[in-house]
Amino acid sequence: MRKLILAMAIVVAAAAALAALGAAATSGNGPTAAAAKQSQAKTKLPPLPAEVKARKRWVIGVKCDAPPFGYINVKGENAGFDVEIAKWFSRFAFGRESRVTYTCAPSPVREPLLTNDRADLVIATFTYNQDRDTRIDFSRAYYQATGRLLVPNNSSIQKLADIHGKAVATTSSSIYDRWVRKCFTDSKLSVFDNFTNARLAFEQGRADTLMWDDTVLLGIATADPRYKLTGDLFLAAPYGIGIKQGNVAMKRWVDSRLAIMKQKDQFFKILKNNVAGRYVPIFAKNILRPKVTFGYPRVDPATVCP
């Protein structure tokens, strides 16, 4: 009998000890809860900026004429690589991709959209340079473009050096018009307010070559057998997201979500959605990936001649 009573006492004591340990773990005072709270504090993301939260919607500037980054599709909807980033921001902020109002952002109006408070962000093939950085802020770089030349198949332009004395079409307020003016002073530069007009001038024979970002020109060369890309790559030009200067909360929010997208390899999925399959391996090193990263150049490439 004594043995039975002793055994029951041991069981009761053990149960009480386990209950006490459980209470400590869940009460917020035990080491497990403290460690969990500390871990959560370390991983806490910056909050959505107040102006976007109050509006319950993003206003984002994107290209409307520069596939595959930003364009209007056959349904009349905004589409492209940069547009998909905007949709991800909407998901992060509001749980669905549709909470975005898009506004077309041709190159000359990208900065004014921010400085005049007409857009929260500009995700529009926006190349970072030090001059722009004096007027607006940029997110971390998310895509590394390079310049290329689009020419007719029978063109005498086979490499970059061949544009001396030739008619070159590009857009205003881009890295290319400044670079040509500085480094190819004998070229006949035609500058247009948007890419569509620059492309039209080239296709109409008013320019010998169209100079712009490789991904956009690749799309044209792929779709139109009359044209090809020359072999030279020039002006490595990382894209960033434009943010109004001094809006620290916005920059922190954007950079933190780009980091999540990088970690989850989301940019690779976006690339596959917007580039023909045979070109995906070529451009996979141009995007942020878990083991691929890049930043902005310390020297403005437009000031360095080949």
C-alpha positions as CSV (number, residue, x, y, z in Angstrom):
1,M,0.0,0.0,0.0
2,R,2.8,2.4,0.9
3,K,4.5,1.6,-2.4
4,L,1.2,2.5,-4.3
5,I,0.8,5.8,-2.4
6,L,4.5,6.6,-3.1
7,A,4.1,5.9,-6.8
8,M,1.0,8.1,-7.1
9,A,2.8,10.9,-5.3
10,I,5.6,10.8,-7.8
11,V,3.2,10.9,-10.8
12,V,1.4,13.9,-9.3
13,A,4.6,15.7,-8.7
14,A,5.8,15.0,-12.3
15,A,2.5,16.3,-13.7
16,A,2.8,19.5,-11.6
17,A,6.3,20.1,-12.8
18,L,5.3,19.6,-16.5
19,A,2.4,22.0,-16.0
20,A,4.7,24.6,-14.5
21,L,7.1,24.3,-17.4
22,G,4.2,24.7,-19.9
23,A,2.9,27.8,-18.2
24,A,6.4,29.4,-18.3
25,A,6.6,28.7,-22.0
26,T,3.3,30.3,-22.8
27,S,3.1,33.1,-20.3
28,G,5.6,35.3,-22.1
29,N,8.0,35.2,-19.1
30,G,9.8,31.9,-20.0
31,P,12.9,31.7,-22.1
32,T,11.1,30.1,-25.1
33,A,8.7,33.0,-25.4
34,A,11.4,35.6,-24.9
35,A,13.5,34.0,-27.7
36,A,10.5,33.9,-30.0
37,K,9.8,37.6,-29.4
38,Q,13.4,38.5,-30.0
39,S,13.4,36.5,-33.3
40,Q,10.2,38.3,-34.4
41,A,11.7,41.7,-33.6
42,K,14.7,40.8,-35.8
43,T,12.6,39.8,-38.7
44,K,10.0,42.6,-38.5
45,L,9.6,44.3,-41.8
46,P,9.2,48.1,-42.3
47,P,5.6,49.1,-42.3
48,L,3.7,50.3,-45.3
49,P,4.1,54.1,-45.8
50,A,1.2,56.1,-44.3
51,E,0.2,57.8,-47.5
52,V,-0.2,54.5,-49.4
53,K,-1.9,52.8,-46.4
54,A,-4.5,55.7,-46.2
55,R,-5.2,55.6,-49.9
56,K,-5.4,51.8,-49.9
57,R,-3.8,51.8,-53.3
58,W,-0.5,52.3,-55.0
59,V,0.0,54.9,-57.7
60,I,3.0,53.7,-59.8
61,G,4.6,55.0,-63.0
62,V,5.5,52.4,-65.6
63,K,6.5,52.4,-69.2
64,C,3.6,51.9,-71.6
65,D,5.6,51.4,-74.8
66,A,8.7,49.4,-73.9
67,P,8.1,45.6,-73.9
68,P,8.9,43.4,-72.2
69,F,9.3,45.8,-69.3
70,G,6.2,47.9,-69.6
71,Y,3.6,48.0,-72.3
72,I,-0.2,47.8,-73.0
73,N,-1.2,44.3,-74.0
74,V,-3.9,43.2,-76.5
75,K,-6.5,43.4,-73.7
76,G,-5.6,47.1,-73.0
77,E,-3.9,46.2,-69.7
78,N,-0.6,47.2,-68.3
79,A,1.9,44.3,-68.6
80,G,5.6,43.5,-68.4
81,F,8.5,42.8,-66.1
82,D,8.2,46.1,-64.2
83,V,4.4,45.9,-64.0
84,E,4.7,42.5,-62.4
85,I,7.0,44.0,-59.7
86,A,4.2,46.6,-59.1
87,K,1.7,43.8,-58.7
88,W,4.0,42.1,-56.1
89,F,4.1,45.3,-54.2
90,S,0.3,45.4,-54.2
91,R,0.3,41.8,-52.9
92,F,2.7,42.6,-50.1
93,A,0.8,45.7,-49.1
94,F,-2.9,44.7,-49.6
95,G,-3.0,40.9,-50.2
96,R,-4.0,41.2,-53.9
97,E,-2.3,42.4,-57.1
98,S,-5.1,44.8,-58.2
99,R,-4.5,47.6,-55.8
100,V,-2.4,49.6,-58.2
101,T,-3.2,52.6,-60.4
102,Y,-0.8,52.7,-63.3
103,T,0.3,55.9,-65.0
104,C,2.4,56.0,-68.2
105,A,6.0,57.2,-67.5
106,P,7.9,58.0,-70.6
107,S,11.6,58.9,-69.9
108,P,11.2,62.7,-69.6
109,V,8.4,62.6,-67.1
110,R,9.7,59.9,-64.7
111,E,11.3,62.4,-62.3
112,P,8.4,64.9,-62.4
113,L,6.0,62.2,-61.5
114,L,7.9,61.8,-58.2
115,T,8.9,65.4,-57.5
116,N,5.3,66.6,-58.2
117,D,3.8,63.9,-56.0
118,R,1.9,62.3,-58.9
119,A,3.2,58.8,-58.2
120,D,4.4,56.9,-55.2
121,L,7.0,55.0,-57.2
122,V,8.3,54.9,-60.7
123,I,9.2,51.4,-62.0
124,A,10.0,52.2,-65.6
125,T,13.4,51.0,-66.8
126,F,14.8,53.7,-64.6
127,T,18.6,53.7,-64.9
128,Y,20.4,55.0,-61.9
129,N,23.0,57.7,-62.3
130,Q,24.6,60.2,-59.9
131,D,22.9,63.2,-61.5
132,R,19.4,61.8,-61.0
133,D,20.4,60.8,-57.5
134,T,20.7,64.5,-56.6
135,R,17.0,65.0,-57.3
136,I,15.3,61.7,-56.4
137,D,16.1,58.5,-54.5
138,F,16.5,55.0,-55.9
139,S,15.8,51.6,-54.4
140,R,18.5,49.0,-54.6
141,A,19.2,47.8,-58.1
142,Y,16.9,45.1,-59.3
143,Y,17.9,44.6,-63.0
144,Q,21.2,45.2,-64.8
145,A,20.6,46.3,-68.4
146,T,23.2,47.1,-71.1
147,G,23.0,49.2,-74.2
148,R,22.8,47.7,-77.6
149,L,22.3,48.8,-81.2
150,L,19.5,47.7,-83.4
151,V,20.2,47.9,-87.2
152,P,18.8,46.7,-90.5
153,N,20.3,43.4,-91.6
154,N,22.2,45.1,-94.4
155,S,23.5,47.9,-92.3
156,S,27.1,49.0,-92.5
157,I,27.0,49.4,-88.7
158,Q,28.5,46.2,-87.3
159,K,30.0,47.6,-84.1
160,L,29.7,50.6,-81.8
161,A,32.6,52.4,-83.4
162,D,30.7,52.4,-86.7
163,I,28.1,55.0,-85.5
164,H,30.6,57.9,-86.1
165,G,28.9,60.0,-88.7
166,K,25.7,58.0,-88.6
167,A,22.2,58.9,-87.6
168,V,21.3,57.6,-84.1
169,A,17.8,57.5,-82.6
170,T,17.2,57.3,-78.9
171,T,15.0,58.9,-76.2
172,S,15.5,62.1,-74.2
173,S,16.4,62.1,-70.5
174,S,18.1,58.8,-71.0
175,I,21.7,57.7,-70.4
176,Y,22.1,57.2,-74.2
177,D,21.5,60.7,-75.4
178,R,24.0,62.2,-73.0
179,W,26.6,59.5,-73.8
180,V,26.3,60.1,-77.6
181,R,26.5,63.8,-77.2
182,K,29.7,63.5,-75.2
183,C,31.4,60.6,-76.9
184,F,30.2,60.6,-80.5
185,T,30.0,64.2,-81.3
186,D,30.1,63.6,-85.1
187,S,27.0,61.3,-85.0
188,K,23.7,62.7,-86.1
189,L,21.7,62.3,-82.9
190,S,17.9,62.3,-83.0
191,V,16.3,62.5,-79.6
192,F,12.6,61.6,-79.1
193,D,10.3,62.1,-76.1
194,N,9.4,58.4,-75.9
195,F,10.6,55.1,-77.2
196,T,7.7,54.6,-79.6
197,N,8.7,57.7,-81.6
198,A,12.4,56.8,-81.6
199,R,11.5,53.3,-82.9
200,L,9.2,54.8,-85.6
201,A,11.9,57.1,-86.8
202,F,14.3,54.2,-87.1
203,E,11.8,52.0,-88.9
204,Q,11.0,54.8,-91.3
205,G,14.7,55.1,-92.2
206,R,15.2,58.5,-90.5
207,A,17.9,56.9,-88.4
208,D,20.6,54.4,-89.2
209,T,20.4,52.7,-85.8
210,L,18.3,52.6,-82.7
211,M,20.2,52.8,-79.4
212,W,18.5,51.6,-76.3
213,D,18.4,48.9,-73.6
214,D,19.2,45.3,-74.7
215,T,16.1,43.6,-73.5
216,V,13.7,46.0,-75.4
217,L,15.7,45.9,-78.6
218,L,15.9,42.1,-78.4
219,G,12.2,41.9,-78.4
220,I,12.1,43.9,-81.7
221,A,14.8,41.9,-83.3
222,T,13.1,38.7,-82.4
223,A,9.7,39.8,-83.7
224,D,10.9,41.5,-86.9
225,P,13.3,39.6,-89.3
226,R,14.4,42.9,-91.0
227,Y,16.5,43.8,-88.0
228,K,19.4,42.5,-85.9
229,L,21.4,43.5,-82.9
230,T,25.1,44.3,-83.2
231,G,27.5,42.4,-80.9
232,D,28.8,45.2,-78.8
233,L,27.5,45.7,-75.2
234,F,28.0,49.0,-73.6
235,L,26.8,51.2,-70.7
236,A,26.0,48.7,-68.0
237,A,22.9,50.4,-66.6
238,P,21.3,49.0,-63.4
239,Y,17.6,49.7,-63.1
240,G,16.3,51.0,-59.8
241,I,12.8,52.1,-58.6
242,G,12.4,55.8,-58.4
243,I,11.3,57.2,-55.0
244,K,10.7,60.8,-54.0
245,Q,13.9,62.2,-52.4
246,G,13.9,62.0,-48.6
247,N,11.0,59.6,-48.3
248,V,12.9,57.2,-46.1
249,A,9.9,55.1,-45.1
250,M,9.1,54.4,-48.7
251,K,12.7,53.4,-49.5
252,R,12.9,51.1,-46.5
253,W,9.6,49.4,-47.5
254,V,10.6,49.0,-51.1
255,D,14.1,47.7,-50.4
256,S,12.9,45.2,-47.9
257,R,10.3,43.7,-50.3
258,L,12.9,43.6,-53.1
259,A,15.1,41.6,-50.7
260,I,12.2,39.1,-50.1
261,M,11.7,38.8,-53.9
262,K,15.4,38.1,-54.4
263,Q,15.5,35.5,-51.6
264,K,12.5,33.7,-53.1
265,D,13.9,33.9,-56.7
266,Q,10.8,35.8,-57.7
267,F,12.6,37.9,-60.4
268,F,13.5,34.7,-62.3
269,K,9.8,33.7,-62.4
270,I,8.9,37.2,-63.6
271,L,11.7,36.9,-66.3
272,K,10.3,33.7,-67.6
273,N,6.8,35.3,-67.8
274,N,8.1,38.1,-70.0
275,V,11.0,36.8,-72.1
276,A,11.0,34.0,-74.8
277,G,12.3,30.8,-73.3
278,R,15.4,30.6,-75.4
279,Y,16.5,34.0,-74.1
280,V,15.9,33.3,-70.4
281,P,19.4,31.8,-69.8
282,I,21.0,34.9,-71.4
283,F,19.3,37.4,-69.1
284,A,19.2,35.3,-65.9
285,K,22.4,37.0,-64.8
286,N,20.8,40.4,-65.3
287,I,18.3,39.9,-62.5
288,L,18.5,39.7,-58.7
289,R,18.7,36.0,-57.6
290,P,19.6,34.3,-54.3
291,K,23.2,34.1,-55.5
292,V,23.3,37.0,-57.9
293,T,23.5,40.6,-56.7
294,F,24.8,43.9,-58.1
295,G,24.8,47.6,-57.2
296,Y,25.2,51.0,-58.8
297,P,28.4,52.2,-60.4
298,R,30.4,54.8,-58.5
299,V,31.1,56.7,-61.7
300,D,28.3,57.7,-64.1
301,P,28.8,55.5,-67.2
302,A,27.5,58.3,-69.4
303,T,30.6,60.4,-68.6
304,V,33.1,57.6,-69.7
305,C,33.8,57.3,-73.4
306,P,34.9,54.0,-75.0
